[in-house]
Amino acid sequence: MWGVSLPALAMLLVALAIMELLWRRIRRSKKSGAPFSGVAFDEFTAFLHGGKRVELDQRVTQSLMREEEQDGAPPRLVDLDRGVVFLNRPDGDSKK
């Protein structure tokens, strides 16, 4: 009965994490990405706490979104240091 309980599952996850750490050190592998034991701990926590499931879903959504360097403003149209605004005309000329 103890083998199917939550404490046994938690101890199994800890043993898995230790074995994975030792395996990575022996092989000296530098994989990018989450280790298997980390994913297993996250899923175990999500099973026990509903808020963790929302956090994991948010991480997946965030990882799928495209990251852009721009802040959404048109590039170099407002120079706050000099107090100048550049307006683009339809013919392509920039005028102050």
JOFENQUI-V137930 format. One record per residue. RES is the residue in three letters. SS is DSSP state (2 for helix, 1 for strand, 0 for the rest). PHI is phi in degrees with one decimal (* if undefined). NEAR is the number of other C-alpha atoms within 10 Angstrom. Layout:
# JOFENQUI-V137930
res:RES ss:SS phi:PHI near:NEAR
res:RES ss:SS phi:PHI near:NEAR
This chain:
# JOFENQUI-V137930
res:MET ss:0 phi:* near:5
res:TRP ss:2 phi:-67.2 near:8
res:GLY ss:2 phi:-67.6 near:9
res:VAL ss:2 phi:-108.9 near:8
res:SER ss:0 phi:-91.9 near:9
res:LEU ss:2 phi:-63.7 near:12
res:PRO ss:2 phi:-62.0 near:11
res:ALA ss:2 phi:-66.7 near:13
res:LEU ss:2 phi:-66.2 near:14
res:ALA ss:2 phi:-63.8 near:15
res:MET ss:2 phi:-66.8 near:11
res:LEU ss:2 phi:-63.9 near:13
res:LEU ss:2 phi:-66.1 near:17
res:VAL ss:2 phi:-64.7 near:15
res:ALA ss:2 phi:-63.3 near:13
res:LEU ss:2 phi:-62.5 near:16
res:ALA ss:2 phi:-64.0 near:18
res:ILE ss:2 phi:-66.1 near:13
res:MET ss:2 phi:-64.0 near:13
res:GLU ss:2 phi:-66.2 near:15
res:LEU ss:2 phi:-62.5 near:13
res:LEU ss:2 phi:-63.7 near:12
res:TRP ss:2 phi:-62.5 near:12
res:ARG ss:2 phi:-68.0 near:14
res:ARG ss:2 phi:-70.2 near:11
res:ILE ss:2 phi:-66.7 near:9
res:ARG ss:2 phi:-82.8 near:8
res:ARG ss:0 phi:52.4 near:9
res:SER ss:0 phi:-89.8 near:9
res:LYS ss:0 phi:-115.3 near:8
res:LYS ss:0 phi:-67.7 near:8
res:SER ss:0 phi:-91.4 near:6
res:GLY ss:0 phi:111.4 near:6
res:ALA ss:0 phi:-77.8 near:8
res:PRO ss:0 phi:-68.3 near:13
res:PHE ss:2 phi:-58.5 near:12
res:SER ss:2 phi:-66.8 near:18
res:GLY ss:2 phi:-65.7 near:13
res:VAL ss:2 phi:-65.5 near:12
res:ALA ss:2 phi:-64.3 near:16
res:PHE ss:2 phi:-64.0 near:15
res:ASP ss:2 phi:-61.7 near:16
res:GLU ss:2 phi:-67.4 near:15
res:PHE ss:2 phi:-62.7 near:17
res:THR ss:2 phi:-66.8 near:15
res:ALA ss:2 phi:-65.0 near:16
res:PHE ss:2 phi:-66.5 near:12
res:LEU ss:2 phi:-86.7 near:12
res:HIS ss:0 phi:-126.7 near:11
res:GLY ss:2 phi:-65.6 near:10
res:GLY ss:2 phi:-65.9 near:11
res:LYS ss:2 phi:-67.2 near:16
res:ARG ss:2 phi:-63.0 near:17
res:VAL ss:2 phi:-64.1 near:11
res:GLU ss:2 phi:-62.8 near:13
res:LEU ss:2 phi:-65.4 near:15
res:ASP ss:2 phi:-64.9 near:11
res:GLN ss:2 phi:-65.4 near:12
res:ARG ss:2 phi:-60.5 near:11
res:VAL ss:2 phi:-64.0 near:10
res:THR ss:2 phi:-61.9 near:10
res:GLN ss:2 phi:-64.8 near:11
res:SER ss:2 phi:-69.8 near:10
res:LEU ss:2 phi:-85.2 near:9
res:MET ss:0 phi:-80.2 near:8
res:ARG ss:0 phi:-79.4 near:6
res:GLU ss:0 phi:-97.7 near:8
res:GLU ss:0 phi:-120.8 near:7
res:GLU ss:0 phi:-76.1 near:5
res:GLN ss:0 phi:-75.9 near:8
res:ASP ss:0 phi:-94.7 near:7
res:GLY ss:0 phi:99.0 near:7
res:ALA ss:0 phi:-83.4 near:8
res:PRO ss:0 phi:-61.5 near:8
res:PRO ss:0 phi:-71.2 near:8
res:ARG ss:0 phi:50.7 near:8
res:LEU ss:0 phi:-97.2 near:14
res:VAL ss:1 phi:-126.0 near:14
res:ASP ss:1 phi:-109.7 near:10
res:LEU ss:0 phi:-70.7 near:8
res:ASP ss:0 phi:-66.1 near:6
res:ARG ss:0 phi:-93.6 near:7
res:GLY ss:0 phi:74.0 near:7
res:VAL ss:1 phi:-121.6 near:11
res:VAL ss:1 phi:-118.4 near:13
res:PHE ss:0 phi:-101.3 near:13
res:LEU ss:1 phi:-111.1 near:13
res:ASN ss:1 phi:-89.4 near:12
res:ARG ss:0 phi:-90.9 near:9
res:PRO ss:0 phi:-60.3 near:7
res:ASP ss:0 phi:-81.6 near:6
res:GLY ss:0 phi:101.8 near:8
res:ASP ss:0 phi:-80.5 near:9
res:SER ss:1 phi:-102.7 near:11
res:LYS ss:1 phi:-125.3 near:9
res:LYS ss:0 phi:-82.6 near:8
